[in-house]
């Protein structure tokens, strides 16, 4: 895929150096196979390679492989060059190539050295597999795990997905609890778009971002002369959200005085702009959210009990990303595809090492932190796969305490996810099986296969 260094003696390895039996075998397999000599010229091109690339073997033979195999890594990170220079094979690397008809397709590439009967290196061999169907299946799976802009296959989130359409049919107030970055506004937007108010406006207000005096004017509006700088009438967020949805984020930060006014709106469905003596009807559905424990604030006396019950008609609790790590690969790929469109890049995904780092990290910033990590990687990664050195400093192995991460296999990821689910459920197998959506006998077999045993403190729950 890259031009060979000058001065290297050309050793051409035509297809005739293969035995007829070998050619028959290579032409019968579904994977594309081609070989190059030490000058990077194609010396063999099987039938599957013709079908996948759209280039006839007669046109490919003798040409530089970068002209035939037009991949997004030919200039910057040629797989064959890496193998010929280091002697190390590449296995199942995801890249994209441009077919002869101009269509770009995803493929998986593996490379190795090509030796003659005396063991002398005479070139390289590359096998590749068309991932178009796999990619389409992945997109279909992602569609199944998506509701609006929320993506998750975790059982706890799938349960929320199943509840949202029912909640959306009602005009009752909803309280969404969850840490910062867990997607509270996305859930609020999904409820709006699923409701009969979908054609109306969705207005979001961060109650913790404004001082009390400004927030009151922001919510209810004001008339000219209501205060010093009020030179003209101004509509508030309640008016702007008419016949739609008003999302009040960080509701736990509002003052006691504003809590009284908000309670009156919820009870009477009317409000009064600042400086006005006329009440205005409010045809608005209210959804609130907080990262605080409102129940605790009620007990402490800093949040009104009557308002708490008014906004807590339906409560949804969003889990931390650390509680649904099985979503990390899905979310990472979603953000990669999104930034590919925004930045006009062609990043294929995460390397195994980068994914291992993601799976080990606790994500205190939740999904927002994951999105920021991918955005950071896009600045440093030109193409191909995101590697550990493309990640933010706090995620890189050299900046982390303890032994370096060596990568996780899919089996190790499954083992870790299973362990964490068991821990969350105090090793109650029935509860764990219910959370994971698997049969209890399947769970028992997996526990036995992975050799998982509970800590001493949770041993009594092991068989429950």
Protein Blocks (a to p, Z undefined) as FASTA:
>chain_A
ZZcdehiacddddfklpcfklmmmmmmpmbdcddddfkopafbdcfklmmmnopafklmg
opafklmmccfklmmmpfklmmmmnopacehiacddddfkopacdddddddddddfkopa
fbdcdddddfklmmmmmmmmmmmmgghjaccfbfklmmmmmmmmmmmmpmcdcdddddeh
ilpmmmmmmmmmmmmklmmccddddfklpcfklmmmmmnopaehkamklmbccddfklmm
goiacddehkllpcfklmmmmmmmmmnopacdehiabdcddddddddddfbdfklmmmno
pacfklmmmmmmpccddddfklmmmlmmmmmmmmmmmmmmmnopabfbdcfklmmmmmmp
golnlmmlmmmmmmmmmmmmmghjddfklpcfklpmklpgcjddebjafklmmmmmmmmm
mmmnnopaklmmmmnopafklmmmmmmmnopacdfklmmmmmZZ
